[in-house]
Amino acid sequence: MRATSIPAGAVPEFPELPTESLLEAYRRMTLIRVFEERVSELYRNSEVPGFVHLSIGQEAAAVGACWPLAVTDVITSNHRGHGHCLAKSLAPEPMMAELLARVTGTNKGLGGSMHIADPDLGIFGANGIVAAGVPIAGGAALAAKLRAGRDRAGAGRDRAGAGRDRAGKENSVVVSFFGDGAVAQGAFHETANLAALWRLPIVFFCENNGYAEFSPIADQHPVPMAARVGKGGNVFALTRGLHAKWPDRLLDTPISETAVMVMPSTPADTYGLLRSAILDPNPVVFIENRQQYGMKGPKPPADYLIPLGKAKVVREGTDITIVSVSRMVQEALAAAEALAPRGISAEVIDLRTVAPLDKETILGHRLRHRRRDRRAGRLPGLLDARRAGHAGGAAADAVALRAEPGEAVAARPAYDRARR
């Protein structure tokens, strides 16, 4: 794949599509718009679990980018990925089922709005993490290049016309969709660098809508996007020009591969954890669930701090332990209250810090339960997690490693309650 540059001010010439193709393109754009409007209605009526980010107004970009792609070509998407998937020929029915957490969805109802995927159609998934789809696209492009090299080296294969066959895997390309906010992420720059170095068959498709979700570009970057990347320039252009002046003093530094990650569940915890995160010398990722923004709670003292890396038992119990984090702690407490009339005493642990995991508090439930339950010393443990790789899954692994006969450990997806 060869990069082409268009002189500033020049208007590139492209062949016009025939009428039937234009009508089909318009039909696809209309399908995306109608789909998104319906999703908006369902989300407003609280029928869609989880978050939803619509792509209304970006229909033409998705259809235009996917128009020349074959099934064997790959796309990766971002949190506004509904239009990209529809434009890549994914049927709307399994997509809508996925949004509604149905088992007939593209990911069996476990992925939701931001994790729609269908590898058979070359849709390697939307992603709720900013720029996270970009390195995935880089990997897919590298795989496409390696396949092409392997096919060229193969003997005895009839390859007549392969260079013109867009359905052939040896000619596969990858389109990585991302927003303007993603260009400030290290993942974007690392992938772009490797793509240029290895000459990968990848198209970086930036949908610059002027906002990184809620923040205007002007509030985040001191220079226009076109001038943001350069040698020694830093993604925010704060050090632009300094490399030429002091090449031996301005050095690239590695990105931190580990960090503390906290997820508060109450207003007081939000205050205490945020102050601790600011004071901590290590990188701290602070994740706050938007559905908690309207939550009310007691006002903590001005000097309130919560130790990082320490979980808390927020409800005592003797029969079962529920481990959760962030907004799901409130769900766990509600579940514990619902179990009480049935004679089941549920303990609830709020992780507070997801990384590092407080295994001591999680595993300590075994000792607490054995002191109270003299009948068998057995512990059924229920751990809340939307996905096995989530914090609940990690907690389940920690307990399972030290589980004894009679102890039950499970990581239940939070979406299970919504599945039909």
Contacts in CASP RR format, 6 or more apart in sequence:
PFRMAT RR
TARGET T0000
AUTHOR 0000-0000-0000
METHOD contacts of the structure
MODEL  1
MRATSIPAGAVPEFPELPTESLLEAYRRMTLIRVFEERVSELYRNSEVPG
FVHLSIGQEAAAVGACWPLAVTDVITSNHRGHGHCLAKSLAPEPMMAELL
ARVTGTNKGLGGSMHIADPDLGIFGANGIVAAGVPIAGGAALAAKLRAGR
DRAGAGRDRAGAGRDRAGKENSVVVSFFGDGAVAQGAFHETANLAALWRL
PIVFFCENNGYAEFSPIADQHPVPMAARVGKGGNVFALTRGLHAKWPDRL
LDTPISETAVMVMPSTPADTYGLLRSAILDPNPVVFIENRQQYGMKGPKP
PADYLIPLGKAKVVREGTDITIVSVSRMVQEALAAAEALAPRGISAEVID
LRTVAPLDKETILGHRLRHRRRDRRAGRLPGLLDARRAGHAGGAAADAVA
LRAEPGEAVAARPAYDRARR
1 173 0 8 1.000
1 199 0 8 1.000
1 200 0 8 1.000
1 201 0 8 1.000
1 202 0 8 1.000
6 12 0 8 1.000
17 25 0 8 1.000
25 63 0 8 1.000
25 64 0 8 1.000
25 67 0 8 1.000
28 59 0 8 1.000
28 63 0 8 1.000
28 86 0 8 1.000
28 87 0 8 1.000
29 59 0 8 1.000
29 60 0 8 1.000
29 63 0 8 1.000
30 59 0 8 1.000
31 86 0 8 1.000
31 92 0 8 1.000
32 55 0 8 1.000
32 59 0 8 1.000
32 62 0 8 1.000
32 63 0 8 1.000
32 82 0 8 1.000
32 83 0 8 1.000
32 86 0 8 1.000
32 87 0 8 1.000
33 56 0 8 1.000
33 57 0 8 1.000
33 59 0 8 1.000
35 82 0 8 1.000
35 83 0 8 1.000
35 86 0 8 1.000
35 92 0 8 1.000
35 95 0 8 1.000
35 96 0 8 1.000
36 54 0 8 1.000
36 55 0 8 1.000
36 56 0 8 1.000
36 82 0 8 1.000
36 83 0 8 1.000
37 56 0 8 1.000
38 96 0 8 1.000
39 48 0 8 1.000
39 52 0 8 1.000
39 54 0 8 1.000
39 82 0 8 1.000
39 96 0 8 1.000
39 99 0 8 1.000
39 113 0 8 1.000
40 52 0 8 1.000
40 54 0 8 1.000
40 56 0 8 1.000
42 48 0 8 1.000
42 99 0 8 1.000
42 100 0 8 1.000
43 52 0 8 1.000
47 100 0 8 1.000
48 99 0 8 1.000
48 100 0 8 1.000
48 113 0 8 1.000
49 100 0 8 1.000
49 101 0 8 1.000
49 112 0 8 1.000
49 415 0 8 1.000
49 418 0 8 1.000
50 112 0 8 1.000
50 113 0 8 1.000
51 79 0 8 1.000
51 113 0 8 1.000
51 114 0 8 1.000
51 290 0 8 1.000
52 99 0 8 1.000
52 113 0 8 1.000
53 79 0 8 1.000
53 80 0 8 1.000
53 81 0 8 1.000
53 113 0 8 1.000
53 114 0 8 1.000
53 213 0 8 1.000
54 80 0 8 1.000
54 82 0 8 1.000
55 62 0 8 1.000
55 80 0 8 1.000
55 81 0 8 1.000
55 82 0 8 1.000
55 83 0 8 1.000
55 84 0 8 1.000
58 80 0 8 1.000
58 83 0 8 1.000
58 207 0 8 1.000
58 209 0 8 1.000
59 83 0 8 1.000
61 205 0 8 1.000
61 207 0 8 1.000
62 81 0 8 1.000
62 83 0 8 1.000
62 84 0 8 1.000
62 86 0 8 1.000
62 87 0 8 1.000
62 177 0 8 1.000
63 87 0 8 1.000
64 87 0 8 1.000
65 75 0 8 1.000
65 84 0 8 1.000
65 87 0 8 1.000
65 175 0 8 1.000
65 177 0 8 1.000
65 203 0 8 1.000
65 205 0 8 1.000
66 75 0 8 1.000
66 84 0 8 1.000
66 87 0 8 1.000
66 88 0 8 1.000
66 89 0 8 1.000
66 175 0 8 1.000
67 87 0 8 1.000
68 166 0 8 1.000
69 75 0 8 1.000
69 88 0 8 1.000
69 173 0 8 1.000
69 175 0 8 1.000
70 166 0 8 1.000
70 167 0 8 1.000
70 168 0 8 1.000
70 172 0 8 1.000
71 89 0 8 1.000
71 120 0 8 1.000
71 121 0 8 1.000
71 122 0 8 1.000
71 167 0 8 1.000
72 122 0 8 1.000
72 167 0 8 1.000
72 168 0 8 1.000
72 169 0 8 1.000
72 172 0 8 1.000
73 122 0 8 1.000
73 166 0 8 1.000
73 172 0 8 1.000
73 173 0 8 1.000
73 174 0 8 1.000
73 175 0 8 1.000
74 122 0 8 1.000
74 123 0 8 1.000
74 124 0 8 1.000
74 137 0 8 1.000
74 140 0 8 1.000
74 141 0 8 1.000
74 144 0 8 1.000
74 172 0 8 1.000
74 173 0 8 1.000
74 174 0 8 1.000
74 175 0 8 1.000
75 84 0 8 1.000
75 88 0 8 1.000
75 122 0 8 1.000
75 123 0 8 1.000
75 124 0 8 1.000
75 125 0 8 1.000
75 137 0 8 1.000
75 174 0 8 1.000
75 175 0 8 1.000
75 176 0 8 1.000
75 177 0 8 1.000
76 124 0 8 1.000
76 125 0 8 1.000
76 126 0 8 1.000
76 127 0 8 1.000
76 133 0 8 1.000
76 134 0 8 1.000
76 136 0 8 1.000
76 137 0 8 1.000
76 140 0 8 1.000
76 174 0 8 1.000
76 175 0 8 1.000
76 176 0 8 1.000
76 177 0 8 1.000
77 84 0 8 1.000
77 85 0 8 1.000
77 116 0 8 1.000
77 123 0 8 1.000
77 125 0 8 1.000
77 126 0 8 1.000
77 127 0 8 1.000
77 133 0 8 1.000
77 177 0 8 1.000
78 126 0 8 1.000
78 127 0 8 1.000
78 128 0 8 1.000
78 130 0 8 1.000
78 133 0 8 1.000
78 177 0 8 1.000
78 178 0 8 1.000
78 179 0 8 1.000
78 182 0 8 1.000
79 113 0 8 1.000
79 114 0 8 1.000
79 126 0 8 1.000
79 127 0 8 1.000
79 128 0 8 1.000
79 130 0 8 1.000
79 213 0 8 1.000
80 207 0 8 1.000
81 114 0 8 1.000
81 116 0 8 1.000
81 126 0 8 1.000
81 177 0 8 1.000
82 95 0 8 1.000
82 113 0 8 1.000
82 116 0 8 1.000
82 126 0 8 1.000
84 123 0 8 1.000
84 126 0 8 1.000
84 177 0 8 1.000
85 95 0 8 1.000
85 116 0 8 1.000
85 118 0 8 1.000
85 123 0 8 1.000
85 125 0 8 1.000
85 126 0 8 1.000
86 92 0 8 1.000
86 95 0 8 1.000
88 121 0 8 1.000
88 122 0 8 1.000
88 123 0 8 1.000
89 121 0 8 1.000
90 106 0 8 1.000
90 116 0 8 1.000
90 118 0 8 1.000
90 121 0 8 1.000
90 123 0 8 1.000
93 104 0 8 1.000
94 104 0 8 1.000
94 105 0 8 1.000
94 106 0 8 1.000
95 105 0 8 1.000
95 106 0 8 1.000
95 116 0 8 1.000
97 103 0 8 1.000
97 104 0 8 1.000
97 105 0 8 1.000
97 106 0 8 1.000
97 109 0 8 1.000
98 105 0 8 1.000
98 106 0 8 1.000
98 107 0 8 1.000
98 109 0 8 1.000
98 111 0 8 1.000
98 112 0 8 1.000
98 113 0 8 1.000
98 116 0 8 1.000
99 112 0 8 1.000
99 113 0 8 1.000
100 109 0 8 1.000
100 418 0 8 1.000
101 109 0 8 1.000
101 110 0 8 1.000
101 112 0 8 1.000
101 415 0 8 1.000
101 418 0 8 1.000
101 419 0 8 1.000
102 109 0 8 1.000
102 419 0 8 1.000
102 420 0 8 1.000
103 109 0 8 1.000
103 419 0 8 1.000
103 420 0 8 1.000
106 116 0 8 1.000
106 117 0 8 1.000
106 118 0 8 1.000
107 115 0 8 1.000
107 116 0 8 1.000
107 117 0 8 1.000
109 415 0 8 1.000
109 419 0 8 1.000
110 386 0 8 1.000
110 387 0 8 1.000
110 413 0 8 1.000
110 415 0 8 1.000
111 387 0 8 1.000
111 415 0 8 1.000
112 415 0 8 1.000
113 126 0 8 1.000
114 126 0 8 1.000
114 127 0 8 1.000
114 128 0 8 1.000
115 125 0 8 1.000
115 126 0 8 1.000
115 127 0 8 1.000
115 128 0 8 1.000
116 123 0 8 1.000
116 125 0 8 1.000
116 126 0 8 1.000
117 123 0 8 1.000
117 124 0 8 1.000
117 125 0 8 1.000
117 126 0 8 1.000
118 125 0 8 1.000
124 133 0 8 1.000
124 136 0 8 1.000
124 137 0 8 1.000
124 140 0 8 1.000
125 133 0 8 1.000
125 136 0 8 1.000
127 133 0 8 1.000
127 136 0 8 1.000
130 181 0 8 1.000
130 182 0 8 1.000
130 185 0 8 1.000
130 212 0 8 1.000
131 178 0 8 1.000
131 181 0 8 1.000
131 182 0 8 1.000
131 183 0 8 1.000
131 185 0 8 1.000
131 186 0 8 1.000
131 187 0 8 1.000
131 188 0 8 1.000
132 187 0 8 1.000
133 176 0 8 1.000
133 178 0 8 1.000
133 187 0 8 1.000
134 176 0 8 1.000
134 178 0 8 1.000
134 182 0 8 1.000
134 185 0 8 1.000
134 187 0 8 1.000
134 188 0 8 1.000
134 191 0 8 1.000
134 192 0 8 1.000
134 204 0 8 1.000
135 187 0 8 1.000
135 190 0 8 1.000
135 191 0 8 1.000
137 174 0 8 1.000
137 175 0 8 1.000
137 176 0 8 1.000
137 191 0 8 1.000
137 202 0 8 1.000
138 174 0 8 1.000
138 176 0 8 1.000
138 191 0 8 1.000
138 194 0 8 1.000
138 195 0 8 1.000
138 200 0 8 1.000
138 202 0 8 1.000
140 174 0 8 1.000
140 202 0 8 1.000
141 173 0 8 1.000
141 174 0 8 1.000
141 195 0 8 1.000
141 200 0 8 1.000
141 201 0 8 1.000
141 202 0 8 1.000
142 198 0 8 1.000
142 200 0 8 1.000
144 169 0 8 1.000
144 172 0 8 1.000
144 173 0 8 1.000
144 174 0 8 1.000
144 200 0 8 1.000
144 201 0 8 1.000
145 198 0 8 1.000
145 199 0 8 1.000
145 200 0 8 1.000
145 201 0 8 1.000
147 169 0 8 1.000
147 170 0 8 1.000
147 172 0 8 1.000
148 169 0 8 1.000
148 170 0 8 1.000
148 171 0 8 1.000
148 172 0 8 1.000
148 201 0 8 1.000
149 170 0 8 1.000
151 157 0 8 1.000
151 159 0 8 1.000
151 162 0 8 1.000
151 169 0 8 1.000
151 170 0 8 1.000
152 170 0 8 1.000
162 168 0 8 1.000
162 170 0 8 1.000
162 171 0 8 1.000
163 171 0 8 1.000
165 171 0 8 1.000
172 201 0 8 1.000
173 201 0 8 1.000
173 202 0 8 1.000
173 203 0 8 1.000
174 200 0 8 1.000
174 201 0 8 1.000
174 202 0 8 1.000
174 203 0 8 1.000
175 202 0 8 1.000
175 203 0 8 1.000
175 205 0 8 1.000
176 191 0 8 1.000
176 202 0 8 1.000
176 203 0 8 1.000
176 204 0 8 1.000
176 205 0 8 1.000
177 205 0 8 1.000
177 207 0 8 1.000
178 188 0 8 1.000
178 204 0 8 1.000
178 205 0 8 1.000
178 206 0 8 1.000
178 207 0 8 1.000
179 206 0 8 1.000
179 207 0 8 1.000
179 208 0 8 1.000
179 209 0 8 1.000
179 212 0 8 1.000
180 206 0 8 1.000
180 207 0 8 1.000
180 208 0 8 1.000
180 209 0 8 1.000
180 210 0 8 1.000
180 211 0 8 1.000
180 212 0 8 1.000
180 217 0 8 1.000
180 225 0 8 1.000
181 212 0 8 1.000
181 217 0 8 1.000
181 220 0 8 1.000
182 188 0 8 1.000
182 206 0 8 1.000
183 189 0 8 1.000
183 206 0 8 1.000
183 225 0 8 1.000
183 228 0 8 1.000
183 229 0 8 1.000
183 235 0 8 1.000
184 212 0 8 1.000
184 220 0 8 1.000
184 221 0 8 1.000
184 235 0 8 1.000
184 236 0 8 1.000
185 235 0 8 1.000
186 235 0 8 1.000
186 255 0 8 1.000
189 229 0 8 1.000
189 235 0 8 1.000
192 204 0 8 1.000
192 229 0 8 1.000
194 200 0 8 1.000
195 202 0 8 1.000
195 204 0 8 1.000
206 225 0 8 1.000
208 217 0 8 1.000
208 225 0 8 1.000
210 216 0 8 1.000
210 217 0 8 1.000
211 217 0 8 1.000
212 220 0 8 1.000
217 225 0 8 1.000
221 228 0 8 1.000
221 236 0 8 1.000
221 237 0 8 1.000
222 236 0 8 1.000
222 237 0 8 1.000
222 238 0 8 1.000
223 237 0 8 1.000
223 240 0 8 1.000
227 237 0 8 1.000
228 235 0 8 1.000
228 236 0 8 1.000
228 237 0 8 1.000
229 235 0 8 1.000
230 240 0 8 1.000
231 243 0 8 1.000
232 239 0 8 1.000
232 240 0 8 1.000
232 241 0 8 1.000
232 242 0 8 1.000
232 243 0 8 1.000
232 250 0 8 1.000
232 252 0 8 1.000
233 239 0 8 1.000
233 240 0 8 1.000
233 241 0 8 1.000
233 242 0 8 1.000
233 243 0 8 1.000
234 240 0 8 1.000
239 250 0 8 1.000
242 250 0 8 1.000
243 250 0 8 1.000
256 283 0 8 1.000
258 283 0 8 1.000
258 355 0 8 1.000
259 282 0 8 1.000
259 283 0 8 1.000
259 284 0 8 1.000
259 285 0 8 1.000
259 355 0 8 1.000
260 277 0 8 1.000
260 280 0 8 1.000
260 282 0 8 1.000
260 283 0 8 1.000
260 284 0 8 1.000
260 285 0 8 1.000
260 308 0 8 1.000
260 309 0 8 1.000
260 353 0 8 1.000
260 355 0 8 1.000
260 356 0 8 1.000
261 284 0 8 1.000
261 285 0 8 1.000
261 287 0 8 1.000
261 353 0 8 1.000
261 354 0 8 1.000
261 355 0 8 1.000
262 273 0 8 1.000
262 276 0 8 1.000
262 277 0 8 1.000
262 284 0 8 1.000
262 285 0 8 1.000
262 286 0 8 1.000
262 287 0 8 1.000
262 308 0 8 1.000
262 309 0 8 1.000
262 352 0 8 1.000
262 353 0 8 1.000
262 354 0 8 1.000
263 287 0 8 1.000
263 288 0 8 1.000
263 289 0 8 1.000
263 325 0 8 1.000
263 326 0 8 1.000
263 351 0 8 1.000
263 352 0 8 1.000
263 353 0 8 1.000
263 354 0 8 1.000
263 391 0 8 1.000
264 270 0 8 1.000
264 272 0 8 1.000
264 273 0 8 1.000
264 274 0 8 1.000
264 288 0 8 1.000
264 292 0 8 1.000
264 326 0 8 1.000
264 352 0 8 1.000
265 292 0 8 1.000
265 314 0 8 1.000
265 324 0 8 1.000
265 325 0 8 1.000
265 326 0 8 1.000
265 327 0 8 1.000
265 328 0 8 1.000
265 329 0 8 1.000
265 330 0 8 1.000
265 350 0 8 1.000
265 352 0 8 1.000
266 295 0 8 1.000
266 297 0 8 1.000
266 329 0 8 1.000
267 292 0 8 1.000
267 295 0 8 1.000
267 296 0 8 1.000
267 297 0 8 1.000
267 298 0 8 1.000
267 299 0 8 1.000
268 297 0 8 1.000
268 298 0 8 1.000
268 299 0 8 1.000
268 300 0 8 1.000
268 304 0 8 1.000
269 306 0 8 1.000
269 350 0 8 1.000
269 352 0 8 1.000
270 288 0 8 1.000
270 292 0 8 1.000
271 300 0 8 1.000
271 304 0 8 1.000
272 300 0 8 1.000
272 304 0 8 1.000
272 305 0 8 1.000
272 306 0 8 1.000
273 286 0 8 1.000
273 306 0 8 1.000
273 308 0 8 1.000
273 352 0 8 1.000
273 353 0 8 1.000
274 286 0 8 1.000
275 304 0 8 1.000
275 305 0 8 1.000
276 284 0 8 1.000
276 305 0 8 1.000
276 306 0 8 1.000
276 307 0 8 1.000
276 308 0 8 1.000
277 284 0 8 1.000
277 286 0 8 1.000
277 308 0 8 1.000
279 305 0 8 1.000
280 308 0 8 1.000
284 308 0 8 1.000
287 326 0 8 1.000
287 354 0 8 1.000
288 326 0 8 1.000
289 326 0 8 1.000
289 327 0 8 1.000
291 327 0 8 1.000
292 326 0 8 1.000
292 327 0 8 1.000
306 352 0 8 1.000
308 353 0 8 1.000
309 352 0 8 1.000
309 353 0 8 1.000
309 356 0 8 1.000
309 357 0 8 1.000
309 358 0 8 1.000
310 352 0 8 1.000
310 353 0 8 1.000
310 358 0 8 1.000
310 361 0 8 1.000
311 349 0 8 1.000
311 350 0 8 1.000
311 351 0 8 1.000
311 352 0 8 1.000
311 353 0 8 1.000
311 358 0 8 1.000
311 361 0 8 1.000
311 362 0 8 1.000
312 349 0 8 1.000
312 350 0 8 1.000
312 352 0 8 1.000
312 361 0 8 1.000
313 347 0 8 1.000
313 348 0 8 1.000
313 349 0 8 1.000
313 350 0 8 1.000
313 361 0 8 1.000
314 329 0 8 1.000
314 333 0 8 1.000
314 348 0 8 1.000
314 349 0 8 1.000
314 350 0 8 1.000
315 333 0 8 1.000
315 336 0 8 1.000
315 346 0 8 1.000
315 347 0 8 1.000
315 348 0 8 1.000
316 345 0 8 1.000
316 347 0 8 1.000
317 336 0 8 1.000
317 345 0 8 1.000
317 346 0 8 1.000
317 347 0 8 1.000
317 372 0 8 1.000
318 345 0 8 1.000
318 347 0 8 1.000
318 369 0 8 1.000
318 372 0 8 1.000
318 373 0 8 1.000
319 343 0 8 1.000
319 344 0 8 1.000
319 345 0 8 1.000
319 346 0 8 1.000
319 369 0 8 1.000
319 373 0 8 1.000
319 380 0 8 1.000
320 339 0 8 1.000
320 344 0 8 1.000
320 345 0 8 1.000
320 346 0 8 1.000
320 347 0 8 1.000
320 379 0 8 1.000
320 380 0 8 1.000
320 381 0 8 1.000
320 382 0 8 1.000
321 346 0 8 1.000
321 347 0 8 1.000
321 348 0 8 1.000
321 349 0 8 1.000
321 365 0 8 1.000
321 369 0 8 1.000
321 379 0 8 1.000
321 381 0 8 1.000
321 382 0 8 1.000
321 383 0 8 1.000
322 332 0 8 1.000
322 335 0 8 1.000
322 336 0 8 1.000
322 346 0 8 1.000
322 347 0 8 1.000
322 348 0 8 1.000
322 349 0 8 1.000
322 381 0 8 1.000
322 382 0 8 1.000
322 383 0 8 1.000
322 384 0 8 1.000
323 349 0 8 1.000
323 351 0 8 1.000
323 362 0 8 1.000
323 382 0 8 1.000
323 383 0 8 1.000
323 384 0 8 1.000
323 392 0 8 1.000
323 395 0 8 1.000
323 396 0 8 1.000
324 331 0 8 1.000
324 332 0 8 1.000
324 348 0 8 1.000
324 349 0 8 1.000
324 350 0 8 1.000
324 351 0 8 1.000
324 383 0 8 1.000
324 384 0 8 1.000
324 392 0 8 1.000
325 350 0 8 1.000
325 351 0 8 1.000
325 352 0 8 1.000
325 354 0 8 1.000
325 384 0 8 1.000
325 391 0 8 1.000
325 392 0 8 1.000
328 384 0 8 1.000
328 414 0 8 1.000
329 348 0 8 1.000
329 350 0 8 1.000
331 384 0 8 1.000
331 414 0 8 1.000
332 348 0 8 1.000
332 384 0 8 1.000
333 348 0 8 1.000
335 346 0 8 1.000
336 346 0 8 1.000
336 347 0 8 1.000
336 348 0 8 1.000
339 345 0 8 1.000
339 346 0 8 1.000
340 346 0 8 1.000
347 365 0 8 1.000
347 368 0 8 1.000
347 369 0 8 1.000
349 361 0 8 1.000
349 362 0 8 1.000
349 365 0 8 1.000
351 357 0 8 1.000
351 358 0 8 1.000
351 391 0 8 1.000
351 392 0 8 1.000
351 395 0 8 1.000
352 358 0 8 1.000
354 391 0 8 1.000
354 394 0 8 1.000
357 391 0 8 1.000
357 394 0 8 1.000
357 395 0 8 1.000
357 398 0 8 1.000
359 398 0 8 1.000
362 395 0 8 1.000
362 398 0 8 1.000
362 399 0 8 1.000
363 398 0 8 1.000
363 399 0 8 1.000
363 402 0 8 1.000
365 379 0 8 1.000
366 379 0 8 1.000
366 402 0 8 1.000
366 407 0 8 1.000
369 377 0 8 1.000
369 379 0 8 1.000
370 377 0 8 1.000
370 379 0 8 1.000
373 379 0 8 1.000
376 406 0 8 1.000
378 406 0 8 1.000
378 407 0 8 1.000
379 406 0 8 1.000
379 407 0 8 1.000
379 408 0 8 1.000
380 407 0 8 1.000
380 408 0 8 1.000
381 399 0 8 1.000
381 407 0 8 1.000
381 408 0 8 1.000
381 409 0 8 1.000
381 410 0 8 1.000
382 410 0 8 1.000
382 412 0 8 1.000
383 392 0 8 1.000
383 393 0 8 1.000
383 395 0 8 1.000
383 396 0 8 1.000
383 399 0 8 1.000
383 409 0 8 1.000
383 410 0 8 1.000
383 411 0 8 1.000
383 412 0 8 1.000
384 392 0 8 1.000
384 411 0 8 1.000
384 412 0 8 1.000
384 414 0 8 1.000
385 391 0 8 1.000
385 392 0 8 1.000
385 393 0 8 1.000
385 395 0 8 1.000
385 396 0 8 1.000
385 411 0 8 1.000
385 412 0 8 1.000
385 413 0 8 1.000
385 414 0 8 1.000
386 413 0 8 1.000
386 414 0 8 1.000
386 415 0 8 1.000
387 393 0 8 1.000
387 413 0 8 1.000
388 411 0 8 1.000
390 411 0 8 1.000
392 411 0 8 1.000
393 411 0 8 1.000
395 411 0 8 1.000
396 409 0 8 1.000
396 410 0 8 1.000
396 411 0 8 1.000
399 407 0 8 1.000
399 409 0 8 1.000
400 409 0 8 1.000
403 409 0 8 1.000
END
